[in-house]
Every structure is written in structure tokens, then in C-alpha cells.
Amino acid sequence: MVDTMTDSLSKTPVERPPVSRVGLTAMFIGVALALLGPALFDGFVKGLFIGAGVALVVLGVIVVSARWRARADGAWLPSRDDE
């Protein structure tokens, strides 16, 4: 099944890039690295696995949240505290 969305001008379906799947995959791999690193290694390699895992989780969250924000109807505005 192809994930599709419509073009805002012509209302024709266009293929949605698999960005959210990439983000979720990065998060799952990051969690796996962060959990397997301490169980399998010691010292520097353990820290390397944990750091890479945390970095992948953060990158995945950024990608997924950017994708969800792009799905919005474009009505987002910053708060107007001064008014």
C-alpha cells in the first residue's frame, strides 16, 4: 500500500515520502543500541553505543515531529503574548 497525499493546488494524489518511517526506524535502532551496548560491551565501546543510541532517538524524534507538523493545515501561528 502506497501512502499518498494530495497536492494542495491540483488536488491530485502525490506519493508521500517515507520520512516518518525513517524517523521511527531511527528511534527503534537507537533504543536497541542504547540497550544492547551496556549488555554486550564495557568501557569506551559501551559509551559509544549509548551515545549513538541517544543520538538516533533524538534524530528520529526530530524527523517524526517535523513530519507531523508538516501534515497540519498550515494554520499554526506563534503565540501572540503582546496582544
NUVEX-364425 format. One record per atom (N, C-alpha, C, O, CB): residue number from 0; residue in one letter; x, y, z. Coordinates in steps of 0.001 Angstrom, whole numbers, plus 524288, in hexadecimal, padded with zeros to 5 digits. Each point is the difference from the previous one (the first is absolute). Glycine has a CB too. Layout:
! NUVEX-364425
REC / nr / rest / east / north / up
REC / NUM / A / X / Y / Z $
...
! end
This chain:
! NUVEX-364425
REC / nr / rest / east / north / up
REC / 0 / M / 8034C / 7FB63 / 80000 $
REC / 0 / M / 7FCB4 / 8049D / 80000 $
REC / 0 / M / 80376 / 804D7 / 80000 $
REC / 0 / M / 80381 / 80084 / 80341 $
REC / 0 / M / 7F54B / 7FAA6 / 80182 $
REC / 1 / V / 80638 / 80851 / 7F7A2 $
REC / 1 / V / 80310 / 804C0 / 7FF72 $
REC / 1 / V / 7FD4F / 8044C / 8031D $
REC / 1 / V / 7FB4F / 800E3 / 7FF6D $
REC / 1 / V / 80805 / 7FC65 / 7F798 $
REC / 2 / D / 7FFA3 / 80557 / 80C3C $
REC / 2 / D / 7FDF6 / 80447 / 80316 $
REC / 2 / D / 7FFD5 / 804D3 / 7FC93 $
REC / 2 / D / 80411 / 801CF / 7FE2F $
REC / 2 / D / 7FF71 / 7FA4F / 80A35 $
REC / 3 / T / 7F7C6 / 80609 / 7F6AD $
REC / 3 / T / 7FF7B / 80467 / 7FC6A $
REC / 3 / T / 7FD9C / 804AB / 802C2 $
REC / 3 / T / 7FD66 / 7FF74 / 80402 $
REC / 3 / T / 801AE / 7FA5D / 7F480 $
REC / 4 / M / 801D2 / 80ABC / 80552 $
REC / 4 / M / 7FD81 / 804CE / 801B5 $
REC / 4 / M / 7FEA6 / 80318 / 7FB17 $
REC / 4 / M / 801C9 / 7FEAC / 7FBBC $
REC / 4 / M / 80330 / 80177 / 80CFB $
REC / 5 / T / 7F7F1 / 803E9 / 7F7D7 $
REC / 5 / T / 7FE7C / 80306 / 7FB68 $
REC / 5 / T / 80321 / 80503 / 7FFB0 $
REC / 5 / T / 80177 / 80249 / 803F8 $
REC / 5 / T / 7F58D / 7F9ED / 7FC73 $
REC / 6 / D / 809F9 / 80570 / 7FAD9 $
REC / 6 / D / 8029C / 804F0 / 7FF06 $
REC / 6 / D / 7FC1F / 80462 / 80126 $
REC / 6 / D / 7FB7B / 7FFB3 / 7FE64 $
REC / 6 / D / 80A7D / 7FC3D / 7FAB9 $
REC / 7 / S / 7FBC0 / 80820 / 809A8 $
REC / 7 / S / 7FC5D / 80412 / 801B1 $
REC / 7 / S / 7FDCB / 80337 / 7FB7D $
REC / 7 / S / 7FBBF / 80232 / 8007A $
REC / 7 / S / 80924 / 7FE2B / 807D7 $
REC / 8 / L / 7FDE3 / 7FFF3 / 7F363 $
REC / 8 / L / 7FE14 / 8032B / 7FBA3 $
REC / 8 / L / 7FCA4 / 7FCE8 / 7FC39 $
REC / 8 / L / 7FBD3 / 801CD / 7FE71 $
REC / 8 / L / 80C0E / 803AA / 8026D $
REC / 9 / S / 7F9DF / 7F5F4 / 7FDA7 $
REC / 9 / S / 7FD21 / 7FD1A / 7FC05 $
REC / 9 / S / 7FC8B / 7FBB2 / 80240 $
REC / 9 / S / 7FCF4 / 7FDA2 / 7FD22 $
REC / 9 / S / 80A45 / 80455 / 7FCCA $
REC / 10 / K / 7F933 / 7FD00 / 80B1E $
REC / 10 / K / 7FCF5 / 7FBE9 / 802A4 $
REC / 10 / K / 800E6 / 7FA98 / 7FDA8 $
REC / 10 / K / 7FCA9 / 7FC91 / 80072 $
REC / 10 / K / 7FCAB / 80A27 / 801AA $
REC / 11 / T / 80B30 / 7F888 / 7FB65 $
REC / 11 / T / 80153 / 7FADE / 7FDF6 $
REC / 11 / T / 80358 / 7FD22 / 80403 $
REC / 11 / T / 80331 / 8026E / 802A6 $
REC / 11 / T / 7FC5B / 800E1 / 7F406 $
REC / 12 / P / 7FFC6 / 7F7A1 / 809CE $
REC / 12 / P / 80315 / 7FD20 / 803DB $
REC / 12 / P / 805CA / 7FFE8 / 7FE88 $
REC / 12 / P / 80161 / 7FF16 / 7FB7C $
REC / 12 / P / 7F6C4 / 7FB6B / 80686 $
REC / 13 / V / 80B23 / 8066E / 801C3 $
REC / 13 / V / 805A2 / 7FF94 / 7FF53 $
REC / 13 / V / 8020B / 7FC59 / 8043C $
REC / 13 / V / 7FDC8 / 7FFA4 / 80441 $
REC / 13 / V / 802E7 / 80983 / 7F7C7 $
REC / 14 / E / 8038D / 7F42A / 802C0 $
REC / 14 / E / 8020F / 7FC3A / 803B5 $
REC / 14 / E / 802AD / 802D1 / 80486 $
REC / 14 / E / 8032C / 80385 / 7FF2D $
REC / 14 / E / 7FDFB / 7F5E8 / 7F996 $
REC / 15 / R / 7FD8B / 80501 / 80C00 $
REC / 15 / R / 80252 / 8024B / 804B0 $
REC / 15 / R / 80543 / 7FD6F / 80101 $
REC / 15 / R / 80060 / 7FB35 / 7FFFF $
REC / 15 / R / 7F6B3 / 806B8 / 803CF $
REC / 16 / P / 80CF6 / 80127 / 7FD0B $
REC / 16 / P / 8051B / 7FDAE / 80115 $
REC / 16 / P / 7FFF1 / 7FD0A / 8052F $
REC / 16 / P / 7FD41 / 8018F / 803A1 $
REC / 16 / P / 8070E / 805A4 / 7F747 $
REC / 17 / P / 7FEA6 / 7F499 / 8057A $
REC / 17 / P / 7FFD7 / 7FCBD / 804B7 $
REC / 17 / P / 8033E / 8023E / 80476 $
REC / 17 / P / 802EF / 7FD28 / 80289 $
REC / 17 / P / 7FBBC / 7FB25 / 7F7BF $
REC / 18 / V / 800D4 / 80CC2 / 806B1 $
REC / 18 / V / 8032F / 80287 / 803FD $
REC / 18 / V / 7FE8F / 7FE13 / 8056C $
REC / 18 / V / 80375 / 7FF15 / 80337 $
REC / 18 / V / 7FD62 / 808C2 / 7F712 $
REC / 19 / S / 7FA1E / 7F787 / 806CD $
REC / 19 / S / 7FE7D / 7FE55 / 80533 $
REC / 19 / S / 801DB / 7FA71 / 80118 $
REC / 19 / S / 8014B / 7FEB6 / 80473 $
REC / 19 / S / 7F6F2 / 80737 / 7FB1B $
REC / 20 / R / 807E8 / 7F6C2 / 7FC64 $
REC / 20 / R / 8020D / 7FABE / 800CE $
REC / 20 / R / 805CF / 80026 / 8012A $
REC / 20 / R / 801EE / 7FCE1 / 8031C $
REC / 20 / R / 7F738 / 7FF90 / 7F6F4 $
REC / 21 / V / 809A5 / 8071F / 8037F $
REC / 21 / V / 80595 / 80091 / 8010B $
REC / 21 / V / 800D1 / 801D1 / 80598 $
REC / 21 / V / 80387 / 7FE20 / 802AD $
REC / 21 / V / 7FE32 / 803EE / 7F3DB $
REC / 22 / G / 7FB0D / 80192 / 80B3E $
REC / 22 / G / 80066 / 801E5 / 80558 $
REC / 22 / G / 7FEDD / 7FBC7 / 803FE $
REC / 22 / G / 802CB / 7FF7E / 803E2 $
REC / 22 / G / 7FAAF / 8093C / 7F8EF $
REC / 23 / L / 7FE6E / 7F43D / 8023E $
REC / 23 / L / 7FEB4 / 7FBC7 / 803A0 $
REC / 23 / L / 80435 / 7FBCB / 7FFFF $
REC / 23 / L / 80146 / 7FDD7 / 8041B $
REC / 23 / L / 7F53B / 803F8 / 7FA7E $
REC / 24 / T / 80BA5 / 7FD07 / 7FCDD $
REC / 24 / T / 80433 / 7FC2A / 7FFAB $
REC / 24 / T / 804CE / 801E4 / 802F8 $
REC / 24 / T / 80286 / 7FCF4 / 802BB $
REC / 24 / T / 7FA10 / 8000E / 7F493 $
REC / 25 / A / 804AD / 807FA / 8082B $
REC / 25 / A / 80474 / 8022B / 802D8 $
REC / 25 / A / 7FF1E / 7FFAA / 805DF $
REC / 25 / A / 803A2 / 7FEDC / 802F0 $
REC / 25 / A / 7FE38 / 8072A / 7F591 $
REC / 26 / M / 7F95C / 7FAF6 / 8093B $
REC / 26 / M / 7FEDB / 7FF9E / 80593 $
REC / 26 / M / 80086 / 7FA68 / 801F7 $
REC / 26 / M / 80231 / 7FF1C / 80430 $
REC / 26 / M / 7F7D0 / 80886 / 7FAF9 $
REC / 27 / F / 80405 / 7F49C / 7FDE2 $
REC / 27 / F / 8005B / 7FA88 / 801AB $
REC / 27 / F / 805A7 / 7FE19 / 80014 $
REC / 27 / F / 80192 / 7FD3B / 8039A $
REC / 27 / F / 7F583 / 80131 / 7F8B8 $
REC / 28 / I / 80BF0 / 80306 / 7FFC8 $
REC / 28 / I / 80583 / 7FE7D / 7FFEA $
REC / 28 / I / 802E7 / 802A6 / 8047C $
REC / 28 / I / 80362 / 7FD96 / 8026C $
REC / 28 / I / 7FC40 / 80133 / 7F3CB $
REC / 29 / G / 7FF20 / 80610 / 80AEA $
REC / 29 / G / 80272 / 802C6 / 80450 $
REC / 29 / G / 7FEE2 / 7FD82 / 80541 $
REC / 29 / G / 8037F / 7FF7A / 80342 $
REC / 29 / G / 7FBD7 / 80892 / 7F78B $
REC / 30 / V / 7FBD4 / 7F66D / 80606 $
REC / 30 / V / 7FEA5 / 7FD55 / 804E3 $
REC / 30 / V / 802D7 / 7FACD / 8005F $
REC / 30 / V / 801EC / 7FE97 / 8042D $
REC / 30 / V / 7F54A / 805C3 / 7FBD9 $
REC / 31 / A / 80913 / 7F8CA / 7FBAD $
REC / 31 / A / 802BE / 7FAFE / 80002 $
REC / 31 / A / 805CF / 800BA / 80132 $
REC / 31 / A / 80238 / 7FD04 / 8030D $
REC / 31 / A / 7F749 / 7FF80 / 7F678 $
REC / 32 / L / 808F3 / 8075F / 80424 $
REC / 32 / L / 80588 / 80105 / 8011A $
REC / 32 / L / 800DC / 8018D / 805AE $
REC / 32 / L / 803B5 / 7FE32 / 8027A $
REC / 32 / L / 7FD81 / 8048A / 7F441 $
REC / 33 / A / 7FB68 / 80094 / 80B53 $
REC / 33 / A / 80096 / 801C1 / 80564 $
REC / 33 / A / 7FF1E / 7FB96 / 803E5 $
REC / 33 / A / 80240 / 8000E / 80440 $
REC / 33 / A / 7FAE0 / 808CB / 7F8F8 $
REC / 34 / L / 7FFA5 / 7F359 / 80167 $
REC / 34 / L / 7FF0E / 7FB9C / 80384 $
REC / 34 / L / 80401 / 7FBA5 / 7FF5B $
REC / 34 / L / 80181 / 7FD86 / 803D7 $
REC / 34 / L / 7F518 / 804AF / 7FBEA $
REC / 35 / L / 80B23 / 7FCD7 / 7FB77 $
REC / 35 / L / 803B8 / 7FBC6 / 7FF16 $
REC / 35 / L / 8059B / 80178 / 80150 $
REC / 35 / L / 80316 / 7FC9E / 80178 $
REC / 35 / L / 7F705 / 80036 / 7F7A3 $
REC / 36 / G / 80741 / 8081E / 80667 $
REC / 36 / G / 80550 / 801BE / 8011D $
REC / 36 / G / 801D7 / 7FE90 / 80575 $
REC / 36 / G / 80418 / 7FD8A / 8008E $
REC / 36 / G / 7FA6F / 809B1 / 7F949 $
REC / 37 / P / 7FE93 / 7FA3A / 80A33 $
REC / 37 / P / 801B7 / 7FEA6 / 80551 $
REC / 37 / P / 7FFE5 / 7FA23 / 80125 $
REC / 37 / P / 802FF / 7FE18 / 8033F $
REC / 37 / P / 7F9B9 / 80A8D / 7FF87 $
REC / 38 / A / 7FFDF / 7F48C / 7FA97 $
REC / 38 / A / 7FFA1 / 7FA65 / 800FA $
REC / 38 / A / 8047D / 7FCFB / 7FD77 $
REC / 38 / A / 8018A / 7FBE3 / 801F6 $
REC / 38 / A / 7F4C6 / 80512 / 7FE94 $
REC / 39 / L / 80BC9 / 80107 / 7FB28 $
REC / 39 / L / 803F0 / 7FD09 / 7FD21 $
REC / 39 / L / 8058F / 801FF / 800A8 $
REC / 39 / L / 803B4 / 7FCFC / 7FF73 $
REC / 39 / L / 7F567 / 80104 / 7FA47 $
REC / 40 / F / 80790 / 8070E / 80771 $
REC / 40 / F / 80534 / 80250 / 7FFF9 $
REC / 40 / F / 8011D / 802D9 / 80518 $
REC / 40 / F / 7FC7E / 800F0 / 80327 $
REC / 40 / F / 802FB / 7FFF1 / 7F329 $
REC / 41 / D / 80578 / 80079 / 80A6A $
REC / 41 / D / 801BB / 8031F / 8046E $
REC / 41 / D / 8034B / 80488 / 7FE08 $
REC / 41 / D / 801F2 / 7FFEE / 7FB9A $
REC / 41 / D / 7FDE1 / 7F82D / 80A4E $
REC / 42 / G / 800C5 / 80BDA / 7FD6C $
REC / 42 / G / 80390 / 80446 / 7FEDD $
REC / 42 / G / 7FE35 / 80397 / 7FBB0 $
REC / 42 / G / 7FB72 / 80182 / 7FFB0 $
REC / 42 / G / 80B7B / 7F8CA / 80343 $
REC / 43 / F / 7FCDA / 80710 / 7F9AB $
REC / 43 / F / 7FF0E / 803CF / 7FBDC $
REC / 43 / F / 7FBD8 / 7FE29 / 7FC29 $
REC / 43 / F / 7FCB7 / 80319 / 7FE59 $
REC / 43 / F / 80C78 / 7FFE1 / 8029A $
REC / 44 / V / 7F6E9 / 7F81F / 7FDA0 $
REC / 44 / V / 7FC3A / 7FDF8 / 7FC29 $
REC / 44 / V / 7FA7A / 80030 / 8023A $
REC / 44 / V / 7FC44 / 80112 / 7FD2B $
REC / 44 / V / 80AAB / 7F911 / 7FEFF $
REC / 45 / K / 7F88D / 804D3 / 808E3 $
REC / 45 / K / 7FAEB / 80066 / 80292 $
REC / 45 / K / 7FDE9 / 8059E / 7FF90 $
REC / 45 / K / 7FB77 / 800D1 / 7FEA0 $
REC / 45 / K / 8070C / 7F7E3 / 807A4 $
REC / 46 / G / 800CD / 80B1A / 7FAE8 $
REC / 46 / G / 7FE74 / 80577 / 7FF90 $
REC / 46 / G / 7FED3 / 80199 / 7FA73 $
REC / 46 / G / 7FC82 / 8032A / 7FF09 $
REC / 46 / G / 808D8 / 7FEB0 / 808AC $
REC / 47 / L / 7FD90 / 7FBF6 / 7F4A2 $
REC / 47 / L / 7FF13 / 8011F / 7FA7E $
REC / 47 / L / 7FA9D / 7FE13 / 7FE51 $
REC / 47 / L / 7FD2B / 802BF / 7FD3F $
REC / 47 / L / 80C78 / 7FCA8 / 8010D $
REC / 48 / F / 7F4F9 / 7FBE8 / 8035A $
REC / 48 / F / 7FAD8 / 7FDE4 / 7FEA8 $
REC / 48 / F / 7FBA7 / 80334 / 80280 $
REC / 48 / F / 7FC0E / 8011C / 7FD7B $
REC / 48 / F / 807DB / 7F5F6 / 801BE $
REC / 49 / I / 7FCC5 / 80A6A / 805AA $
REC / 49 / I / 7FC00 / 8031B / 802A9 $
REC / 49 / I / 7FF78 / 8055C / 7FD62 $
REC / 49 / I / 7FBA5 / 801D1 / 7FF13 $
REC / 49 / I / 8063E / 7F977 / 8096C $
REC / 50 / G / 8027A / 80738 / 7F653 $
REC / 50 / G / 7FFD4 / 8051A / 7FD71 $
REC / 50 / G / 7FD8E / 7FFC9 / 7FA9B $
REC / 50 / G / 7FCEE / 80368 / 7FE8D $
REC / 50 / G / 80AEF / 7FF07 / 80670 $
REC / 51 / A / 7F981 / 7F994 / 7F811 $
REC / 51 / A / 7FDAD / 7FF65 / 7FACD $
REC / 51 / A / 7FA2A / 7FEE4 / 80071 $
REC / 51 / A / 7FCE5 / 801E8 / 7FCDC $
REC / 51 / A / 80BAC / 7FAC7 / 7FFA5 $
REC / 52 / G / 7F5F9 / 80040 / 80764 $
REC / 52 / G / 7FA78 / 7FEDE / 800CB $
REC / 52 / G / 7FCDE / 804DA / 80158 $
REC / 52 / G / 7FBCB / 800E3 / 7FDD9 $
REC / 52 / G / 806B1 / 7F641 / 80511 $
REC / 53 / V / 7FF97 / 80BFF / 800A6 $
REC / 53 / V / 7FD4C / 804D3 / 8017B $
REC / 53 / V / 7FFB4 / 803BB / 7FB58 $
REC / 53 / V / 7FBF8 / 8027A / 7FF22 $
REC / 53 / V / 80720 / 7FC76 / 80A2C $
REC / 54 / A / 8011A / 80178 / 7F3BB $
REC / 54 / A / 8000B / 80373 / 7FB6C $
REC / 54 / A / 7FBF5 / 7FE3F / 7FBF2 $
REC / 54 / A / 7FD52 / 80342 / 7FDB1 $
REC / 54 / A / 80C37 / 7FE9E / 803E4 $
REC / 55 / L / 7F609 / 7F90D / 7FD90 $
REC / 55 / L / 7FC26 / 7FE16 / 7FC3A $
REC / 55 / L / 7FA6F / 800DD / 801E5 $
REC / 55 / L / 7FC8E / 8013D / 7FCE2 $
REC / 55 / L / 809E3 / 7F81E / 80023 $
REC / 56 / V / 7F8A5 / 80602 / 80800 $
REC / 56 / V / 7FAC2 / 800F6 / 80213 $
REC / 56 / V / 7FE8E / 805BD / 7FF5B $
REC / 56 / V / 7FBA7 / 8013A / 7FE5C $
REC / 56 / V / 80576 / 7F76D / 80817 $
REC / 57 / V / 80274 / 80AD3 / 7FAD1 $
REC / 57 / V / 7FEF0 / 8059E / 7FF6E $
REC / 57 / V / 7FF1E / 80161 / 7FA45 $
REC / 57 / V / 7FC64 / 802ED / 7FEC3 $
REC / 57 / V / 8090C / 7FEFA / 80939 $
REC / 58 / L / 7FDC8 / 7FC0D / 7F488 $
REC / 58 / L / 7FF54 / 800FB / 7FA6E $
REC / 58 / L / 7FAC0 / 7FDEF / 7FE11 $
REC / 58 / L / 7FD56 / 8029C / 7FCF7 $
REC / 58 / L / 80C5F / 7FCF7 / 801DF $
REC / 59 / G / 7F4CB / 7FBBF / 802E9 $
REC / 59 / G / 7FAF6 / 7FDD1 / 7FE79 $
REC / 59 / G / 7FB73 / 80342 / 801E0 $
REC / 59 / G / 7FC31 / 800BC / 7FD28 $
REC / 59 / G / 807D4 / 7F68F / 80305 $
REC / 60 / V / 7FC55 / 80AAD / 80498 $
REC / 60 / V / 7FBCE / 80355 / 80218 $
REC / 60 / V / 7FF9C / 8050D / 7FCE0 $
REC / 60 / V / 7FBB3 / 801D6 / 7FEE0 $
REC / 60 / V / 805A6 / 7FA59 / 80A17 $
REC / 61 / I / 8030E / 80609 / 7F5A9 $
REC / 61 / I / 7FFF4 / 804CB / 7FCDC $
REC / 61 / I / 7FD76 / 7FF0F / 7FAB3 $
REC / 61 / I / 7FCD4 / 80324 / 7FE38 $
REC / 61 / I / 80B4A / 7FFE3 / 80658 $
REC / 62 / V / 7F948 / 7F8A9 / 7F8EF $
REC / 62 / V / 7FDD5 / 7FECE / 7FACD $
REC / 62 / V / 7FA25 / 7FEF8 / 80052 $
REC / 62 / V / 7FD05 / 801F9 / 7FCC8 $
REC / 62 / V / 80BA1 / 7FA4C / 8007A $
REC / 63 / V / 7F5B1 / 800AE / 80691 $
REC / 63 / V / 7FA72 / 7FEB9 / 80078 $
REC / 63 / V / 7FCD7 / 804D5 / 8016D $
REC / 63 / V / 7FBCE / 800D7 / 7FDCE $
REC / 63 / V / 80686 / 7F608 / 804DF $
REC / 64 / S / 7FF95 / 80C4E / 800EE $
REC / 64 / S / 7FD0E / 804AF / 8017F $
REC / 64 / S / 7FFBB / 803F0 / 7FB87 $
REC / 64 / S / 7FC0D / 802AA / 7FF5C $
REC / 64 / S / 806B1 / 7FBF5 / 809EB $
REC / 65 / A / 8016B / 801C2 / 7F3A3 $
REC / 65 / A / 7FFDA / 80382 / 7FB7B $
REC / 65 / A / 7FC01 / 7FE17 / 7FC07 $
REC / 65 / A / 7FD4E / 80322 / 7FD8B $
REC / 65 / A / 80C23 / 7FF33 / 803E0 $
REC / 66 / R / 7F630 / 7F898 / 7FDF7 $
REC / 66 / R / 7FC32 / 7FDD5 / 7FC57 $
REC / 66 / R / 7FA73 / 800F4 / 801EC $
REC / 66 / R / 7FC93 / 80160 / 7FCEC $
REC / 66 / R / 809EB / 7F7CD / 80060 $
REC / 67 / W / 7F899 / 8061B / 807C6 $
REC / 67 / W / 7FAC3 / 800F2 / 8021D $
REC / 67 / W / 7FE94 / 805BC / 7FFA2 $
REC / 67 / W / 7FB7A / 8014E / 7FF04 $
REC / 67 / W / 80599 / 7F721 / 80707 $
REC / 68 / R / 802B1 / 80AFF / 7FABA $
REC / 68 / R / 7FEF4 / 80598 / 7FF98 $
REC / 68 / R / 7FEB7 / 80179 / 7FA60 $
REC / 68 / R / 7FCC6 / 80373 / 7FF17 $
REC / 68 / R / 80938 / 7FE43 / 80881 $
REC / 69 / A / 7FC7B / 7FBBA / 7F4A1 $
REC / 69 / A / 7FEF8 / 80129 / 7FA81 $
REC / 69 / A / 7FA9D / 7FE26 / 7FE61 $
REC / 69 / A / 7FDD1 / 8020F / 7FC3E $
REC / 69 / A / 80BB1 / 7FD48 / 801EB $
REC / 70 / R / 7F447 / 7FCD7 / 8048C $
REC / 70 / R / 7FABF / 7FE1E / 7FEBD $
REC / 70 / R / 7FBC5 / 803DA / 80195 $
REC / 70 / R / 7FB9F / 7FFB1 / 7FE09 $
REC / 70 / R / 807A2 / 7F746 / 80305 $
REC / 71 / A / 7FDF2 / 80C9C / 80267 $
REC / 71 / A / 7FC11 / 803C0 / 801CF $
REC / 71 / A / 7FE06 / 80338 / 7FB65 $
REC / 71 / A / 8027F / 8004A / 7FBE7 $
REC / 71 / A / 801C2 / 8001F / 80D01 $
REC / 72 / D / 7F753 / 801EF / 7F7D8 $
REC / 72 / D / 7FD9D / 802F1 / 7FBB8 $
REC / 72 / D / 8028F / 80543 / 7FF10 $
REC / 72 / D / 7FE13 / 8030B / 7FCD0 $
REC / 72 / D / 7F9AF / 7F87E / 80532 $
REC / 73 / G / 80C73 / 8059C / 8009F $
REC / 73 / G / 802C1 / 804E0 / 7FF24 $
REC / 73 / G / 7FDEB / 80474 / 80340 $
REC / 73 / G / 80174 / 80480 / 7FF21 $
REC / 73 / G / 80064 / 7F87A / 7F808 $
REC / 74 / A / 7FABF / 801DF / 80C9C $
REC / 74 / A / 7FD9F / 80412 / 80325 $
REC / 74 / A / 8031F / 8012D / 804F1 $
REC / 74 / A / 7FE24 / 802EC / 80356 $
REC / 74 / A / 7F940 / 7FA5D / 7F926 $
REC / 75 / W / 80D34 / 80091 / 8040F $
REC / 75 / W / 80313 / 800E1 / 804B6 $
REC / 75 / W / 80230 / 8057A / 80006 $
REC / 75 / W / 8021E / 801D2 / 7FC15 $
REC / 75 / W / 8001A / 7F4B6 / 80456 $
REC / 76 / L / 7FD46 / 80C1D / 80400 $
REC / 76 / L / 80249 / 80527 / 800C3 $
REC / 76 / L / 802AD / 80010 / 8054B $
REC / 76 / L / 7FE4F / 7FD4A / 80398 $
REC / 76 / L / 7FACE / 8070C / 7F6B7 $
REC / 77 / P / 80B04 / 7FEB5 / 80637 $
REC / 77 / P / 8025E / 80073 / 80526 $
REC / 77 / P / 7FC5B / 802EB / 803B5 $
REC / 77 / P / 7FC92 / 802E9 / 7FE4C $
REC / 77 / P / 80C61 / 7FCF5 / 7FDA4 $
REC / 78 / S / 7F7D2 / 7FF54 / 80918 $
REC / 78 / S / 7FC8B / 802A3 / 803B9 $
REC / 78 / S / 800EA / 805E1 / 7FFC4 $
REC / 78 / S / 8045C / 801D8 / 7FF26 $
REC / 78 / S / 7FBA1 / 7F634 / 806B7 $
REC / 79 / R / 7FBE8 / 80ABB / 7FAE6 $
REC / 79 / R / 8003D / 805BD / 7FFD5 $
REC / 79 / R / 7FF4B / 80211 / 80587 $
REC / 79 / R / 7FBBB / 801A8 / 80175 $
REC / 79 / R / 800B6 / 7FE9A / 7F541 $
REC / 80 / D / 807B1 / 7FFA5 / 80C54 $
REC / 80 / D / 7FFBB / 801A1 / 80569 $
REC / 80 / D / 7FF7B / 805DB / 800A5 $
REC / 80 / D / 7FDE3 / 801D7 / 803E9 $
REC / 80 / D / 80756 / 7F675 / 7FE48 $
REC / 81 / D / 7FCA9 / 80A9E / 7FA0B $
REC / 81 / D / 7FFE9 / 805A9 / 8007F $
REC / 81 / D / 7FABA / 8026F / 7FEB2 $
REC / 81 / D / 7FF38 / 804A8 / 800E7 $
REC / 81 / D / 80A21 / 7FB37 / 7FCF8 $
REC / 82 / E / 7F317 / 7FD1E / 80010 $
REC / 82 / E / 7FACC / 80228 / 7FE92 $
REC / 82 / E / 7FC03 / 7FEDD / 8041C $
REC / 82 / E / 7FB78 / 80182 / 7FF72 $
REC / 82 / E / 806A5 / 7FD6D / 7F740 $
! end
